Amino acid sequence: MTLKIALVDAGPLIAYYAKGDEWHKASQKFFATFSGKLITSEPVVTEVMWNLGSDWRVQNEFLDDLQNELYSVASLTRPDFKYIAELNEKYKSVPGDFADLSIVAISERFGLLDVVSLDADFDIYRAYGKKKYVQLFPKYKSLPK
């Protein structure tokens, strides 16, 4: 059996750590049942930290989980920045979100199409210009019940 590897965006991570978030329970359920490896990017980490900024303890819980490798963090490379600029122009109507576009760049570098996100933007973005992303978070288009 192959290990599932997916990219994780900021939304589900923020919801998981922020108990008052409307997606908190759905995120808890998803992360409790997902078995595989989750990869994120440094811009996503920055976005999560900023959004959790009202409580340093929650930020530190997230940092502890990063240190304990619950999520792997992929660094951007020099070519990624050029590619992200191209994506920013291509998807100018979305408008571009640096963290999201970093996930797109990393997905292509690692050959991954599975993404854990609350963003419908990943229905618009295409890997390699043509391939659709597979949204693993089950209810990203509607509010949890």
WOWO-V905215 format. One record per run of one state. SS is the DSSP state (@ for helix, = for strand, . for the rest). FROM is the first residue (numbers start at 0). TO is the last residue. If there is no record, write none. Layout:
# WOWO-V905215
ss: [SS | SS]
from: [FROM | FROM]
to: [TO | TO]
This chain:
# WOWO-V905215
ss: [. | = | . | @ | . | @ | . | = | @ | . | @ | . | = | . | @ | . | @ | . | = | . | @ | . | = | . | = | . | = | .]
from: [0 | 3 | 8 | 9 | 17 | 23 | 33 | 35 | 41 | 51 | 55 | 67 | 71 | 74 | 77 | 90 | 97 | 110 | 113 | 116 | 120 | 124 | 125 | 127 | 130 | 132 | 133 | 135]
to: [2 | 7 | 8 | 16 | 22 | 32 | 34 | 40 | 50 | 54 | 66 | 70 | 73 | 76 | 89 | 96 | 109 | 112 | 115 | 119 | 123 | 124 | 126 | 129 | 131 | 132 | 134 | 144]
